[in-house]
Amino acid sequence: MNYKGPSGTNLTEAFTKEVRSYDKSMVGTIAVNTPDSNTCGVMRQLSYNTSITNNRGYIDIDRDINGNTDIFSTAELLNSYTMTHADPPRITMMTAQQKHLVPTRKMNRDLVSSGANKSIANIISDDFCFKSKKKGTIEKIDEKNQIAILSYSDGTKDFIDLSEKLVKNGG
């Protein structure tokens, strides 16, 4: 059942406490936080280490919940101390504002990190973060054609597109 859109239930009265509340079965799949607004309980985020087992969305209901990555969202884990030292409205405001970040040419690393930033490159597609397939080095950066040539230790090569392009994370 979809609660939003033309075929969904768009009545305010349909969004009762029962529908918007956090059910125990969501632990390990849906992150704890929810916006502190009229979308409370409607807009949700997946936990960083979800219990979804395949592309069809099947959930492992027998999985043990082992730690923060099973409970908190990516946005919460990327901001150190927010999970344990901030109040819920502050966390939801921070995660909502984080979606509006603008990339810059130069930026500084975080002084303190939860470690989620090191692993995030391995769970997103090459559209957002190119991952080397083998051990190798960058042979050349061609600024004119906006590509980087990567040489692997076995003699094979790979090319990284450095051009700016609009890519969406859906699908």
N, C-alpha and C positions, 0 to 999 in steps of 0.2 A: 504494500500500500504506500502510495506516495502522498506526502502531506503538502507538497508545493506544486505550483504550475496549474495549467488549465484543467488537467484531469485529476488534480489532487483536491484535498479538503482545504479550502481557503477560508473557512469561517473561523473567526476568533474564538467562538465558543467550542470549536472542535479541539483546540489546543489546551486540554485540561492538564492538571498536575500529573495524572497518570501517564499521559502521552509524553510530556516533557521531562519527566523525572529520569534519573540515572538508575537503570535496572542492574542488578547484580550480574546478569548474564553478559553485560557489556564490558566487564573488567577484562583487560587483555586485548580488546578490539577497539573500543571507543575511548578516547582520552577523557580525563576527568573534567577538564575545564569546559565552560560554555559561556557564551557572551552574556554580559550583564546588561541586557536590553530586551526589547520585545521578541528577539529571536532566541531567547533562553530556552534550551532544550530542543530547539528546532535545528539550529546550525551546530554541527558537531565535527570533530576532527578525529582521525584515526590515531591510535597510539603508535609510538615509534616502532615498536616490535609487535605488530599485530598477530593475532592468532588466525589470520586468514591463510588457508593452506594452498590455494590455487587461484587462477584467473577468474574462475566462476564465482568466487566469493564464499566458498565453503569455510566454515569456522571450526577450529579444533576446540571442542568444548571440554575436553579432558586435560588440556594443557595446564601445567603448573605456572602460576604467576610468580616470577622470580625477582622482580625488581622494578626500578624506576622506568626502564625502557618499555616495560609491559603496561605501564599505567599512564605515563605522560606523553604528550604530543611532541613532535619534532620542534615546534616553535618554543615550547616550554623548556626542552632540554638544551636548546641552543643558547639560552640565556641563563647563565649560572645563578644559582641560589634562588631562582624564582619559585621553584616547586616547594621549597621548604621554608622560605623566609619572606614570602610576599602574600598579601591577602588576595582572595579570589578576584575581586574587581580589578585589581592592579595587573594580575596575570592576564586576564581576558583583554584588557585595554592594550597591554604590551603585545600580545599575539595578534590582535586586530591591526595595530599600527605597523607591525613588522611586515605585513603583506604589502605595504606601500613604500618599502625601501627603494631607493634609487641607486643603481650601480654607479661607482665612481672609478676613475682611472687609477687612483692610488688610495689605499686604505691601510690602516694598521691592524695587526692581529689583536685578538682579545688577550688581555693579560691573564685572565682566569677563564677556564673553559670546563665544560662537563665531559668533553671527549666526544660528544655526538657529532661535532663538526668534522672529526677525522673519519668517521665511518659513513657520513651521508653521501659522499661521492660514489660509494660502492652500491648504493641502492637506487640511484637515479640514472636516467638514460644518458647516452653520449651526447644528446642534444644540449644538455646542461653542463656536463662535466666529462671530458674525454678521459678514458682510462686506458693506460698502456696495456697491451695484451701480453707482453713479455718484457724481459730486462733489456734496456737499451738507453740510447741518448738522443737528444734533439740535435739533428745534423745541421739544420738550417731554418731560419725564420725568414720567409719571403714576404716582406711588408707590402710590396707592390701587388702581389696576387693574394695576399692575406691568407697564407697557409704556413704551417710549420711541418717540416719533414722530420719524421722520427725514424731512426735506424735501430733495429733490434740486433741483439748479439748474434743471432743465427743468420744475419744477412738480409732478412726481409725488412720492408719499410712500411710505414703508415703515414697518412697525411691527416693533419688536424686543420679543420676549417676555422680560421680566426675572424672571419667576416661577421659583422653584426646582422642578426636576423631575428625576426619575431617568431618565437616558438611558444606554444601553449603546453601546459603540463597535463592536459586531459588526454586520455587514451594512450 
